[in-house]
């Protein structure tokens, strides 16, 4: 039988193990509509976004339950991803 080559096999498994350490404020973090966030997947928690979106930044469009809808630009397409707050990190805006 041929072995599985899913998204958590080989190199992509290492992406989840090098994740940042979570604290209680990180688990209960909340964001507002319009804030800019970076996608940083945590392999310990379910609802993980696809590894191709790791490190992408986007803006929060709306909330759905406890998750957030994040609009990102992927090449020439605009996509909306539904991501739990555990996998999001706030990006500081530069003031000019």
C-alpha positions as CSV (number, residue, x, y, z in Angstrom):
1,X,0.0,0.0,0.0
2,X,1.3,3.4,-0.9
3,X,2.0,5.8,2.0
4,X,0.0,8.9,2.6
5,X,1.4,12.2,1.4
6,X,-1.0,14.5,3.2
7,X,-0.4,18.1,4.4
8,X,1.1,16.9,7.7
9,X,3.7,14.6,6.2
10,X,7.5,15.2,5.9
11,X,8.5,18.9,5.8
12,X,5.2,20.4,6.8
13,X,5.2,18.5,10.1
14,X,8.3,20.5,11.1
15,X,6.5,23.7,10.5
16,X,4.1,23.0,13.4
17,X,6.9,21.9,15.8
18,X,8.8,25.2,15.5
19,X,5.7,27.2,16.7
20,X,5.8,29.9,19.3
21,X,4.9,29.1,22.9
22,X,1.3,30.0,23.7
23,X,0.2,31.7,26.9
24,X,-3.2,32.3,28.4
25,X,-3.6,35.7,26.7
26,X,-2.7,34.2,23.4
27,X,-5.4,31.6,23.8
28,X,-8.1,34.1,24.7
29,X,-7.0,36.9,22.4
30,X,-9.6,38.9,20.6
31,X,-9.4,41.1,17.5
32,X,-11.5,43.8,16.0
33,X,-12.8,44.2,12.4
34,X,-10.2,46.0,10.3
35,X,-7.1,45.0,12.3
36,X,-4.2,43.5,10.4
37,X,-3.1,40.0,11.5
38,X,-0.5,37.4,10.4
39,X,-1.4,33.7,10.1
40,X,0.8,31.6,12.3
41,X,-0.5,28.1,12.6
42,X,-0.3,26.1,15.8
43,X,-0.3,22.4,15.3
44,X,-1.6,21.6,18.8
45,X,-5.0,23.1,18.0
46,X,-7.6,22.1,15.4
47,X,-8.9,24.3,12.6
48,X,-5.4,24.8,11.3
49,X,-5.1,26.7,8.0
50,X,-3.3,25.2,5.1
51,X,0.5,25.5,5.3
52,X,0.6,27.6,2.1
53,X,-0.9,30.5,4.1
54,X,1.7,30.4,6.8
55,X,3.2,33.9,7.4
56,X,0.6,35.7,5.2
57,X,-0.9,38.9,6.5
58,X,-4.5,40.0,6.0
59,X,-7.3,42.1,7.5
60,X,-10.1,40.9,9.6
61,X,-13.4,41.2,7.8
62,X,-15.9,39.7,10.2
63,X,-16.4,37.2,13.1
64,X,-18.1,33.8,12.8
65,X,-18.6,32.4,16.3
66,X,-15.3,32.3,18.0
67,X,-13.3,32.4,14.6
68,X,-12.5,35.3,12.4
69,X,-12.8,35.8,8.6
70,X,-9.5,37.0,7.3
71,X,-9.1,38.5,3.8
72,X,-5.7,37.8,2.2
73,X,-4.2,38.5,-1.2
74,X,-2.9,35.2,-2.7
75,X,-1.1,36.0,-6.0
76,X,-3.8,37.9,-8.0
77,X,-6.8,36.5,-6.0
78,X,-8.4,37.8,-2.9
79,X,-9.4,35.0,-0.6
80,X,-11.4,34.8,2.7
81,X,-10.2,32.3,5.3
82,X,-12.1,31.3,8.4
83,X,-9.4,31.0,11.2
84,X,-9.6,30.5,14.9
85,X,-7.8,33.2,17.0
86,X,-5.1,30.7,18.2
87,X,-3.6,30.8,14.7
88,X,-3.6,34.6,14.4
89,X,-1.0,37.1,15.6
90,X,-1.6,40.9,15.6
91,X,0.7,42.9,13.3
92,X,1.8,46.3,14.6
93,X,1.0,49.1,12.2
94,X,3.7,51.7,11.5
95,X,2.7,55.2,12.3
96,X,3.8,57.9,10.0
